Amino acid sequence: MDWKTQESDNFAQSIISMMFALIFLSARGPSDTLAQDVSSTAVLTPLDDDLVGNPQEPDNRGSWSGRFDFLMSLLGYSVGLGNVWRFPYLCYSNGGGAFLFPFILMLILLGFPLMFMELAFGQFAALGPAAIFDRICPLFYGIGYGMTAVTLMVALYYTVIIGWAFLYLFRSFTSELPWERCHKEWATEKCYSHRDAQECTSINGSVYYKNTCYNATEVLELNITDLAHNKSARSPPAQDFFEVEILKISNGIDEIGAVRWQIALCLLLAWTLTFLALSKGVKSVGKVVYFTALFPYVVLTILFFRGITLDGAKEGIAFYLTPNFSQLFIAKTWVDAAVQIFFALSPAWGGLITLSSYNKFHNNCFKDALIVGVGNVATSIFAGFVIFGIVGYLAKELDMPVDQVVDQGPGLAFIVFPDVVTRLPVSPLWSILFFVMLITLGMGSEFALLETVMTAVQDTFPHLREKKTWVVLTVCITGFLGGLVICTEGGMYILQLMDTYAASWSVFLMAIIECVILAWIYGADNFIQDIEMMIGHRNIHWHRFFKLFWKFLTPATLLFLLFFNWIQYSRMKYAGKQYPLWADMIGWFMAFIPIIAILSMSVFKFIRTPAEKSFVSKLRVLMKATPKWGPAHKVPRCEDEENSGKIVTNPGFTISSQNPFETKM
């Protein structure tokens, strides 16, 4: 049967057209395109009857119960808190609607090629990052542990943010939200409650100023009319509630202070839920993520329809969409777009490799990468409509420009939105919905982060696979204890330090090394043949597209990002306070942890190579795939001692005594 695909007469000339061609090609199922002929790459079919010997499955690793379990887990991993609080900030600060152009282009240049590469990589070998690189390129096997280190550091502070959301959720179960008014226990002089102000000004001549309602006589005596109308001297109650009541934030990172027990208890709850979800392996995770991945979309849709009906929403959305094309001539705009795509889809963190390693061998990971990649971008854009509709309303209420209302990071999730919901009817209900959405967004990503760490442990020590529950418990207890320092009064400064350095330029460097290993050392052609073993034969344009990106365009873009991050380096600041030098040094050490792991393990592996070999011979051996490299699923094993060296054949498969999966050098 002829399985060659007829080439298109009019192949698209642009990169965008190539992407659409890929989407069209993905519609062809693996059962329609799997190679059945004998080839040098030993293409396997999904028909077990066609195999010689006994097919082998990975030992005791487990697998997803179904394809949608994996897809929901992948969606929950990639769609996280950053879609809600980071993308809108980047959008309005980099040209509004014009930012969408570099954002989508970076999806094509970076996001999709890297995501598909890692999904195919993990699915083919059915191994996590800690073990897979030791088989394909032993010299750089430390890259898997570097990825795991980054994931573990991110998981530590990410869970604390989930703990904050739990605390806000519990405080929302009341007839009146605690941050609707300025309470004396935590309010500062700048605290301005719109509800107290409305009640005060309803009395003729009265003025609300510094948490106090002054009558007409007192206003004249104290001459505070102009002072009361100074909006720059105001802060919403939600800000004081977050910084004073919740965090009791100190004056700097050098003042750690005491542990905030409310946050610590909520952190314990977050880790407990993580333990319960992960203790039974990926099968249990696959069921939980149906809720954590889909529920945020329900809440976002509800908030969207509520937001667009608010007074001022039109102006907010117009601000969000109005393009400022002059920003496209600034390098920082393109860098921000690339960084957002990179951190949204999380390549080089190990999570994509880990999740796909539990797939069935013939799962169409190409379609999965398309669905989740496009879904992530669409979610970010949709979240922008939701956020700017509501923020436009808030800007009109406060009589402030939109760009002065929105803030990045925790300020958007724990100050702006809580303040907005106090202005909506039945405000506790909206608050509960919003923070449940934040929790589900965070937990979906947290599950994948922790599964990456635990897979690394179990792939390194296979005998621990039978003690999955104890491994999960150990990791969760360690994570909880490590997160306690972020629950202190100076914890916000530590969180910002980790967020800036833990997954910074070292992730770009690991992604570059990964491209070099798969596209140059192992070979893009060999890797594509491995992929076709799983999803079936593809045409020449499909081959050229990924070879072009994996070998040239994606690494070049990552190099630009890497150098630009180094060039624009400056000392960290938070809330206008510059970090001391020792704190920046700790941040740089965190950034260097993955690099230290890669270099030290490379030296260790080089030393362990037999001494009789020359330097060049050692390099050749360590940069060549080991005999263990190959498809972990459906691996035929047959012994023919009487005809050693002869080829054993059967319909649809050819194998010789030589390892067919050995890297072609």
C-alpha positions as CSV (number, residue, x, y, z in Angstrom):
1,M,0.0,0.0,0.0
2,D,1.4,3.4,-1.0
3,W,1.5,5.7,2.0
4,K,3.3,8.7,0.4
5,T,1.3,11.9,0.7
6,Q,0.9,13.9,-2.4
7,E,2.7,17.2,-2.2
8,S,0.7,20.4,-2.5
9,D,1.2,22.3,-5.7
10,N,1.0,25.6,-4.0
11,F,3.0,25.4,-0.8
12,A,2.6,28.4,1.5
13,Q,5.5,30.9,1.4
14,S,5.0,32.4,4.8
15,I,5.4,31.0,8.3
16,I,1.7,31.7,9.2
17,S,0.5,29.8,6.2
18,M,2.7,26.9,7.2
19,M,1.0,26.8,10.6
20,F,-2.4,26.6,8.9
21,A,-1.1,23.7,6.8
22,L,-0.1,21.9,9.9
23,I,-3.5,22.3,11.4
24,F,-5.0,20.8,8.3
25,L,-2.6,18.0,8.3
26,S,-3.3,17.1,11.9
27,A,-6.8,16.2,10.9
28,R,-5.5,12.9,9.4
29,G,-5.7,10.2,12.0
30,P,-2.8,7.9,12.8
31,S,-4.7,4.9,11.6
32,D,-4.9,6.5,8.2
33,T,-1.2,7.3,7.9
34,L,0.9,4.8,9.9
35,A,3.5,3.2,7.8
36,Q,3.0,-0.5,7.2
37,D,6.0,-1.1,5.0
38,V,9.4,-2.3,6.1
39,S,11.8,0.6,6.6
40,S,15.2,1.4,8.2
41,T,13.4,3.2,11.1
42,A,11.4,0.1,12.0
43,V,8.1,1.9,11.9
44,L,5.6,0.2,14.3
45,T,1.9,-0.2,13.7
46,P,-0.8,0.0,16.4
47,L,-1.6,-3.6,15.6
48,D,0.0,-5.8,18.3
49,D,-0.4,-8.9,16.1
50,D,2.1,-7.5,13.6
51,L,4.9,-7.4,16.1
52,V,7.6,-10.0,16.5
53,G,8.2,-11.3,20.0
54,N,6.5,-9.8,23.1
55,P,5.7,-6.1,23.2
56,Q,7.0,-4.4,26.4
57,E,5.2,-1.7,28.3
58,P,7.0,0.6,30.8
59,D,7.3,-1.1,34.2
60,N,4.9,0.1,36.9
61,R,4.8,3.7,35.7
62,G,1.1,3.8,35.2
63,S,-0.7,5.7,32.3
64,W,-3.6,8.0,31.7
65,S,-7.0,6.3,31.8
66,G,-7.9,8.0,28.6
67,R,-6.7,10.6,26.0
68,F,-8.9,13.3,27.5
69,D,-7.3,12.8,31.0
70,F,-4.0,13.8,29.5
71,L,-5.5,16.6,27.5
72,M,-7.2,18.1,30.5
73,S,-4.0,17.8,32.6
74,L,-2.0,19.5,29.9
75,L,-4.6,22.2,29.6
76,G,-4.7,22.7,33.4
77,Y,-0.9,22.8,33.4
78,S,-0.5,25.4,30.7
79,V,-3.5,27.6,31.6
80,G,-2.7,29.1,35.0
81,L,-2.6,32.2,37.0
82,G,-0.4,34.0,34.5
83,N,-3.3,34.0,32.0
84,V,-5.4,36.1,34.4
85,W,-2.9,38.5,35.9
86,R,0.2,38.7,33.6
87,F,-1.1,38.8,30.0
88,P,-3.5,41.7,30.4
89,Y,-0.7,43.8,32.1
90,L,1.7,43.0,29.3
91,C,-0.9,43.7,26.6
92,Y,-1.8,47.3,27.8
93,S,1.8,48.2,28.5
94,N,3.0,47.0,25.1
95,G,0.7,48.6,22.6
96,G,-2.7,47.1,23.4
97,G,-4.2,45.3,20.4
98,A,-0.9,45.6,18.6
99,F,0.7,43.3,21.2
100,L,-1.4,40.4,19.8
101,F,0.7,40.3,16.7
102,P,4.1,39.5,18.3
103,F,2.3,37.4,20.9
104,I,0.8,35.0,18.2
105,L,4.0,35.1,16.2
106,M,6.0,34.0,19.2
107,L,3.6,31.2,19.6
108,I,4.6,30.0,16.2
109,L,8.3,30.7,16.6
110,L,8.7,29.3,20.2
111,G,5.6,28.0,21.9
112,F,4.3,25.4,19.5
113,P,7.6,23.9,18.2
114,L,9.0,23.5,21.7
115,M,5.7,22.2,23.1
116,F,5.3,19.6,20.4
117,M,9.0,18.6,20.6
118,E,8.7,17.9,24.3
119,L,5.4,16.1,24.1
120,A,6.7,13.8,21.4
121,F,10.0,13.3,23.2
122,G,8.3,12.2,26.5
123,Q,5.7,10.1,24.8
124,F,8.2,8.2,22.7
125,A,10.4,7.1,25.5
126,A,7.8,7.1,28.3
127,L,10.3,8.6,30.7
128,G,10.4,11.8,32.7
129,P,13.2,14.5,32.3
130,A,15.4,13.0,35.0
131,A,15.9,9.7,33.0
132,I,15.2,10.5,29.4
133,F,18.3,12.6,28.6
134,D,20.6,10.0,30.0
135,R,19.5,7.7,27.2
136,I,19.5,10.0,24.3
137,C,22.6,12.1,25.2
138,P,24.4,11.0,28.4
139,L,26.8,14.0,28.4
140,F,23.9,16.3,29.1
141,Y,21.8,14.1,31.3
142,G,21.9,16.7,34.0
143,I,19.5,18.9,32.0
144,G,16.6,16.8,33.3
145,Y,17.6,17.4,36.9
146,G,18.0,21.1,36.1
147,M,14.4,21.2,34.8
148,T,13.2,19.4,37.9
149,A,15.0,21.9,40.1
150,V,13.3,24.8,38.4
151,T,9.9,23.1,38.8
152,L,10.5,22.4,42.5
153,M,11.4,26.1,43.2
154,V,8.4,27.3,41.3
155,A,6.1,24.9,43.1
156,L,7.3,26.2,46.5
157,Y,6.0,29.8,46.0
158,Y,3.2,28.9,43.6
159,T,1.5,26.9,46.4
160,V,1.7,29.9,48.7
161,I,-0.2,32.0,46.2
162,I,-2.9,29.2,46.2
163,G,-2.9,29.4,50.0
164,W,-3.6,33.2,49.7
165,A,-6.6,32.4,47.5
166,F,-7.9,29.9,50.0
167,L,-7.7,32.4,52.8
168,Y,-9.6,35.0,50.7
169,L,-12.2,32.4,49.8
170,F,-12.8,31.6,53.5
171,R,-13.0,35.3,54.3
172,S,-15.6,35.7,51.6
173,F,-18.3,33.6,53.3
174,T,-19.9,36.6,55.0
175,S,-22.8,39.0,54.4
176,E,-20.3,41.9,53.9
177,L,-16.8,41.4,52.6
178,P,-14.2,42.4,55.2
179,W,-12.4,44.7,52.7
180,E,-15.5,46.7,51.8
181,R,-14.8,49.1,54.6
182,C,-11.7,50.5,56.3
183,H,-11.5,48.7,59.6
184,K,-9.3,50.2,62.3
185,E,-7.4,47.0,63.0
186,W,-5.6,47.2,59.6
187,A,-6.6,50.3,57.7
188,T,-3.9,53.0,57.1
189,E,-4.5,56.7,56.7
190,K,-4.8,56.4,53.0
191,C,-7.6,53.8,53.1
192,Y,-10.6,55.0,51.2
193,S,-13.9,53.1,51.3
194,H,-16.3,54.0,48.6
195,R,-19.2,52.6,50.7
196,D,-18.3,54.7,53.8
197,A,-17.8,57.7,51.5
198,Q,-21.2,57.3,49.9
199,E,-22.9,57.0,53.3
200,C,-21.0,60.1,54.5
201,T,-21.6,62.3,51.6
202,S,-25.3,61.5,51.7
203,I,-25.4,63.8,54.7
204,N,-25.5,67.4,53.4
205,G,-22.1,69.1,53.6
206,S,-20.3,66.1,55.1
207,V,-16.9,64.9,53.7
208,Y,-15.2,61.6,54.1
209,Y,-11.4,61.9,54.8
210,K,-8.9,59.5,56.4
211,N,-11.5,57.0,57.5
212,T,-13.5,59.6,59.2
213,C,-16.8,61.4,58.2
214,Y,-16.6,65.1,59.0
215,N,-19.8,67.2,59.1
216,A,-20.2,70.5,57.4
217,T,-19.0,72.5,60.4
218,E,-15.8,70.4,60.8
219,V,-15.1,70.7,57.1
220,L,-15.1,74.5,57.3
221,E,-13.0,74.6,60.5
222,L,-10.4,72.1,59.3
223,N,-10.5,73.3,55.6
224,I,-10.2,69.7,54.3
225,T,-12.3,69.9,51.2
226,D,-9.4,70.0,48.8
227,L,-7.5,67.3,50.7
228,A,-10.5,65.0,50.7
229,H,-10.7,65.2,46.9
230,N,-7.0,64.3,46.3
231,K,-7.3,60.9,44.7
232,S,-3.5,60.3,44.7
233,A,-3.6,60.1,48.5
234,R,-6.1,57.2,48.4
235,S,-5.8,53.5,48.5
236,P,-8.6,51.0,48.4
237,P,-9.5,49.0,51.5
238,A,-8.5,45.8,49.5
239,Q,-4.9,47.0,49.4
240,D,-4.6,47.6,53.1
241,F,-6.4,44.3,53.8
242,F,-4.0,42.4,51.6
243,E,-0.8,44.1,52.8
244,V,-1.6,44.6,56.4
245,E,-4.3,42.1,57.5
246,I,-3.3,39.2,55.3
247,L,0.5,39.6,54.8
248,K,1.4,42.1,57.6
249,I,4.2,42.9,55.1
250,S,7.5,44.1,56.6
251,N,9.7,46.9,55.4
252,G,12.0,44.7,53.4
253,I,13.5,41.2,52.8
254,D,15.9,41.8,55.6
255,E,13.0,41.8,58.0
256,I,11.5,38.3,57.7
257,G,9.3,38.6,60.8
258,A,7.0,35.9,62.2
259,V,5.1,33.3,60.3
260,R,1.5,34.3,59.5
261,W,-0.4,31.3,60.9
262,Q,-3.5,31.9,58.8
263,I,-1.5,31.7,55.6
264,A,0.5,28.7,56.9
265,L,-2.8,26.8,57.6
266,C,-4.1,27.5,54.1
267,L,-0.7,26.4,52.7
268,L,-1.1,23.2,54.6
269,L,-4.6,22.8,53.1
270,A,-3.2,23.3,49.5
271,W,-0.5,20.7,50.1
272,T,-3.0,18.3,51.6
273,L,-5.2,18.6,48.5
274,T,-2.2,18.1,46.3
275,F,-1.2,15.0,48.2
276,L,-4.8,13.5,47.9
277,A,-4.9,14.2,44.2
278,L,-1.4,12.8,43.4
279,S,-1.1,9.9,45.9
280,K,-2.8,7.4,43.5
281,G,-0.8,8.4,40.5
282,V,-1.7,9.9,37.2
283,K,-5.0,8.0,37.0
284,S,-6.3,10.0,40.0
285,V,-4.9,13.3,38.7
286,G,-6.7,12.6,35.3
287,K,-10.0,12.7,37.1
288,V,-9.4,15.8,39.3
289,V,-8.2,17.9,36.4
290,Y,-11.6,17.7,34.6
291,F,-12.8,20.1,37.3
292,T,-9.6,22.2,37.7
293,A,-9.2,22.7,34.0
294,L,-12.8,23.4,33.0
295,F,-14.3,25.2,35.9
296,P,-12.2,28.4,35.4
297,Y,-13.8,28.8,32.0
298,V,-17.2,28.7,33.5
299,V,-16.3,31.5,35.9
300,L,-14.5,33.5,33.3
301,T,-17.7,33.3,31.1
302,I,-19.9,34.4,34.0
303,L,-17.6,37.3,34.8
304,F,-17.4,38.2,31.1
305,F,-21.1,38.6,30.7
306,R,-21.3,40.5,34.0
307,G,-18.4,42.7,33.2
308,I,-19.6,43.9,29.8
309,T,-22.8,45.1,31.3
310,L,-21.0,47.4,33.8
311,D,-20.8,51.1,33.2
312,G,-17.4,51.9,31.8
313,A,-16.7,48.4,30.5
314,K,-16.7,49.7,26.9
315,E,-13.9,52.1,27.6
316,G,-11.9,49.4,29.3
317,I,-12.2,47.0,26.4
318,A,-11.5,49.7,23.9
319,F,-8.3,50.5,25.8
320,Y,-7.4,46.8,25.7
321,L,-7.9,46.5,22.0
322,T,-6.8,49.8,20.6
323,P,-3.5,49.2,18.9
324,N,-0.4,51.3,19.4
325,F,1.7,50.2,16.5
326,S,4.7,52.3,17.5
327,Q,5.3,49.8,20.3
328,L,6.1,47.2,17.6
329,F,9.4,49.0,16.9
330,I,10.6,48.5,20.5
331,A,12.6,45.3,21.2
332,K,11.1,45.0,24.7
333,T,7.6,44.4,23.2
334,W,8.8,41.4,21.3
335,V,10.8,40.1,24.3
336,D,7.7,40.4,26.5
337,A,5.6,38.5,24.0
338,A,8.1,35.7,23.7
339,V,8.5,35.5,27.5
340,Q,4.8,35.3,28.0
341,I,4.4,32.5,25.4
342,F,7.4,30.7,26.9
343,F,6.1,30.8,30.4
344,A,2.5,30.1,29.4
345,L,3.3,26.8,27.7
346,S,6.2,26.0,30.1
347,P,8.7,24.2,27.8
348,A,12.0,23.3,29.5
349,W,10.4,23.0,32.9
350,G,10.0,19.2,32.5
351,G,6.2,19.2,33.0
352,L,5.4,18.6,29.3
353,I,7.8,15.7,29.1
354,T,6.5,14.3,32.3
355,L,2.8,14.5,31.4
356,S,3.3,13.0,27.9
357,S,5.4,10.2,29.3
358,Y,2.2,8.6,30.6
359,N,0.6,8.6,27.2
360,K,-0.3,5.6,25.0
361,F,2.4,5.2,22.4
362,H,0.2,6.1,19.4
363,N,-1.5,9.1,21.0
364,N,-1.5,12.0,18.5
365,C,0.6,14.4,20.5
366,F,0.7,16.7,17.5
367,K,-3.0,17.4,17.8
368,D,-2.6,17.8,21.5
369,A,0.0,20.5,21.1
370,L,-2.1,22.4,18.6
371,I,-5.2,22.2,20.8
372,V,-3.5,23.3,24.0
373,G,-1.3,25.9,22.3
374,V,-4.2,27.6,20.6
375,G,-6.4,27.1,23.6
376,N,-3.8,28.8,25.9
377,V,-3.5,31.9,23.6
378,A,-7.3,32.1,23.3
379,T,-7.7,31.9,27.0
380,S,-5.3,34.7,27.6
381,I,-7.1,36.9,25.0
382,F,-10.5,36.1,26.5
383,A,-9.3,36.8,30.0
384,G,-8.1,40.2,28.8
385,F,-11.7,41.0,27.8
386,V,-13.0,39.9,31.2
387,I,-10.4,41.9,33.1
388,F,-10.5,45.1,31.1
389,G,-14.3,45.1,31.1
390,I,-14.3,45.1,34.9
391,V,-11.2,47.4,35.3
392,G,-12.9,49.9,32.9
393,Y,-15.8,50.0,35.3
394,L,-13.4,50.5,38.2
395,A,-11.6,53.3,36.4
396,K,-14.8,55.2,35.9
397,E,-15.9,54.7,39.5
398,L,-12.5,56.1,40.7
399,D,-12.3,58.7,38.0
400,M,-8.9,57.4,37.1
401,P,-7.2,56.4,33.8
402,V,-7.3,52.7,33.0
403,D,-3.6,52.3,32.9
404,Q,-3.4,53.4,36.5
405,V,-5.9,50.9,37.8
406,V,-4.4,47.7,36.5
407,D,-1.3,46.3,38.2
408,Q,0.8,43.2,37.5
409,G,1.0,40.0,39.5
410,P,-0.6,39.7,43.0
411,G,-1.8,43.3,42.9
412,L,-4.3,42.4,40.2
413,A,-5.6,39.2,41.8
414,F,-5.6,40.2,45.4
415,I,-6.2,44.0,45.3
416,V,-7.9,45.2,42.1
417,F,-10.4,42.3,41.7
418,P,-11.4,42.1,45.4
419,D,-12.0,45.9,45.3
420,V,-14.1,45.5,42.1
421,V,-16.3,42.8,43.6
422,T,-17.3,45.1,46.5
423,R,-19.0,47.3,43.9
424,L,-21.1,44.5,42.5
425,P,-24.5,43.4,43.8
426,V,-24.2,40.3,46.1
427,S,-20.4,40.9,46.3
428,P,-19.6,37.8,48.4
429,L,-20.9,35.6,45.7
430,W,-18.7,37.2,43.1
431,S,-15.7,37.0,45.4
432,I,-16.3,33.3,46.1
433,L,-16.6,32.6,42.3
434,F,-13.4,34.5,41.6
435,F,-11.2,32.9,44.2
436,V,-12.5,29.4,43.4
437,M,-11.4,30.1,39.9
438,L,-8.0,31.2,41.0
439,I,-7.6,28.1,43.2
440,T,-8.6,25.8,40.3
441,L,-6.3,27.6,37.9
442,G,-3.4,27.3,40.4
443,M,-4.1,23.7,41.5
444,G,-4.2,22.5,37.8
445,S,-0.7,23.8,37.3
446,E,0.5,22.7,40.7
447,F,-0.5,19.0,40.0
448,A,1.7,19.0,36.9
449,L,4.6,20.7,38.7
450,L,4.6,18.2,41.5
451,E,4.1,15.2,39.2
452,T,7.2,16.3,37.4
453,V,9.2,16.2,40.6
454,M,7.8,12.9,41.7
455,T,8.3,11.3,38.3
456,A,12.0,12.4,38.5
457,V,12.4,10.7,41.8
458,Q,10.7,7.5,40.6
459,D,12.6,7.3,37.3
460,T,15.9,7.8,39.1
461,F,15.0,5.2,41.8
462,P,12.6,2.8,40.1
463,H,12.1,0.7,43.2
464,L,10.2,3.7,44.7
465,R,7.4,3.3,42.1
466,E,5.7,0.7,44.4
467,K,5.8,3.3,47.2
468,K,4.1,6.1,45.3
469,T,2.1,7.3,48.3
470,W,5.2,7.7,50.5
471,V,7.1,9.5,47.7
472,V,4.2,12.0,47.3
473,L,3.9,12.4,51.1
474,T,7.6,13.2,51.4
475,V,7.6,15.7,48.6
476,C,4.5,17.4,49.9
477,I,5.9,17.7,53.5
478,T,9.1,19.0,52.1
479,G,7.2,21.5,50.0
480,F,5.1,22.7,52.9
481,L,8.2,23.2,55.2
482,G,10.0,25.0,52.4
483,G,7.0,27.3,51.8
484,L,6.8,28.4,55.4
485,V,9.5,31.0,54.9
486,I,7.2,32.7,52.3
487,C,4.4,32.7,54.8
488,T,6.4,35.2,57.0
489,E,5.9,38.9,57.2
490,G,8.7,39.3,54.7
491,G,7.5,36.5,52.6
492,M,6.2,38.7,49.7
493,Y,9.8,39.9,49.1
494,I,11.0,36.3,49.0
495,L,8.2,35.3,46.6
496,Q,9.1,38.1,44.2
497,L,12.8,37.1,44.4
498,M,11.9,33.5,43.5
499,D,9.5,34.5,40.8
500,T,12.1,36.7,39.2
501,Y,15.1,34.3,39.3
502,A,13.9,30.7,39.7
503,A,12.6,30.3,36.2
504,S,14.5,33.0,34.4
505,W,17.3,32.9,31.8
506,S,18.4,29.4,32.9
507,V,15.1,28.0,31.4
508,F,16.0,29.7,28.0
509,L,19.5,28.1,28.2
510,M,18.0,24.6,28.9
511,A,15.6,25.0,26.0
512,I,18.5,25.9,23.7
513,I,20.5,22.8,24.8
514,E,17.4,20.7,24.3
515,C,17.0,21.9,20.7
516,V,20.7,21.2,20.1
517,I,20.4,17.6,21.5
518,L,17.4,16.6,19.5
519,A,17.9,18.6,16.3
520,W,21.7,18.5,15.9
521,I,23.3,15.7,18.0
522,Y,20.6,13.1,17.7
523,G,19.4,14.6,14.5
524,A,16.1,16.2,13.4
525,D,15.6,13.5,10.8
526,N,16.0,10.7,13.3
527,F,13.7,12.5,15.7
528,I,11.0,13.0,13.1
529,Q,11.2,9.3,12.2
530,D,10.6,8.5,15.8
531,I,7.6,10.8,15.9
532,E,6.2,9.1,12.7
533,M,6.5,5.8,14.5
534,M,3.9,7.1,16.9
535,I,1.6,9.3,14.8
536,G,2.2,8.1,11.2
537,H,3.9,9.3,8.1
538,R,3.8,13.0,7.3
539,N,4.6,14.8,4.1
540,I,7.8,16.7,3.2
541,H,6.5,20.1,4.1
542,W,5.7,18.9,7.6
543,H,9.3,17.6,7.9
544,R,10.8,20.9,6.6
545,F,8.7,23.0,8.9
546,F,9.9,21.4,12.1
547,K,13.5,20.9,10.9
548,L,13.6,24.6,10.2
549,F,12.3,25.6,13.6
550,W,14.0,23.1,15.8
551,K,17.4,23.6,14.1
552,F,17.4,27.3,13.5
553,L,14.5,29.7,14.2
554,T,13.6,28.5,17.7
555,P,17.2,28.4,19.1
556,A,18.0,31.7,17.5
557,T,15.0,33.4,19.1
558,L,15.9,31.8,22.5
559,L,19.5,33.1,22.2
560,F,18.1,36.6,21.5
561,L,15.9,36.3,24.7
562,L,18.8,35.0,26.7
563,F,21.2,37.9,25.8
564,F,18.5,40.5,26.1
565,N,17.7,39.3,29.7
566,W,21.4,39.7,30.6
567,I,21.7,43.1,29.0
568,Q,18.6,44.6,30.7
569,Y,19.6,43.3,34.1
570,S,19.1,45.7,37.1
571,R,18.8,45.2,40.8
572,M,15.4,44.0,42.0
573,K,12.8,46.3,43.5
574,Y,9.4,45.7,45.1
575,A,7.0,48.4,46.3
576,G,9.7,51.0,45.6
577,K,12.3,49.3,47.8
578,Q,15.5,48.1,46.3
579,Y,16.7,44.6,47.3
580,P,20.1,44.5,49.1
581,L,23.0,43.0,47.3
582,W,23.0,39.8,49.3
583,A,19.4,39.1,48.3
584,D,20.3,39.6,44.6
585,M,23.2,37.2,45.0
586,I,20.8,34.6,46.4
587,G,18.5,35.2,43.4
588,W,21.4,34.6,41.0
589,F,22.4,31.4,42.9
590,M,18.8,30.1,42.3
591,A,19.1,30.9,38.6
592,F,22.4,29.1,38.5
593,I,21.2,25.9,40.2
594,P,20.1,24.2,36.9
595,I,23.3,25.2,35.2
596,I,25.4,23.9,38.1
597,A,23.4,20.6,37.9
598,I,24.1,20.3,34.1
599,L,27.8,21.1,34.3
600,S,28.6,19.0,37.4
601,M,26.7,16.0,36.1
602,S,28.4,16.3,32.7
603,V,31.9,16.3,34.4
604,F,30.8,13.3,36.6
605,K,29.6,11.4,33.5
606,F,32.8,12.2,31.6
607,I,35.0,11.0,34.5
608,R,33.1,7.8,34.8
609,T,33.7,6.9,31.2
610,P,36.5,4.3,30.8
611,A,39.9,6.0,31.1
612,E,41.5,4.1,28.1
613,K,39.4,6.2,25.7
614,S,40.7,9.5,24.4
615,F,39.1,12.8,25.1
616,V,37.4,12.9,21.7
617,S,36.3,9.3,21.9
618,K,34.7,9.9,25.3
619,L,32.8,12.9,23.8
620,R,31.6,10.8,20.9
621,V,30.4,8.0,23.2
622,L,28.6,10.4,25.6
623,M,26.9,12.4,22.8
624,K,25.6,9.2,21.3
625,A,22.3,7.6,22.3
626,T,22.7,4.5,24.5
627,P,21.4,1.1,23.5
628,K,18.5,1.6,25.9
629,W,17.1,4.5,23.8
630,G,14.0,3.7,21.8
631,P,10.3,3.5,22.1
632,A,9.4,2.2,25.6
633,H,6.0,1.0,24.4
634,K,5.6,-1.7,21.8
635,V,9.3,-2.6,21.7
636,P,9.6,-6.0,20.0
637,R,12.1,-8.4,21.7
638,C,13.1,-11.6,19.9
639,E,16.1,-13.9,20.3
640,D,17.4,-16.1,17.5
641,E,20.5,-17.7,18.8
642,E,20.8,-20.2,16.0
643,N,20.8,-17.6,13.3
644,S,22.8,-14.9,15.1
645,G,23.3,-11.9,12.9
646,K,20.5,-12.8,10.5
647,I,17.4,-10.6,10.0
648,V,14.2,-11.8,11.5
649,T,11.1,-10.6,9.6
650,N,7.4,-10.6,9.8
651,P,4.7,-8.7,7.9
652,G,5.0,-5.0,8.7
653,F,8.2,-5.1,10.7
654,T,12.0,-5.6,10.2
655,I,14.6,-6.0,12.9
656,S,18.2,-7.2,12.8
657,S,20.6,-8.2,15.6
658,Q,21.9,-4.6,15.4
659,N,20.1,-2.1,17.6
660,P,17.7,-0.4,15.2
661,F,17.2,2.5,17.5
662,E,20.8,3.4,17.8
663,T,21.6,7.0,16.9
664,K,22.9,7.5,13.4
665,M,26.1,9.4,13.7
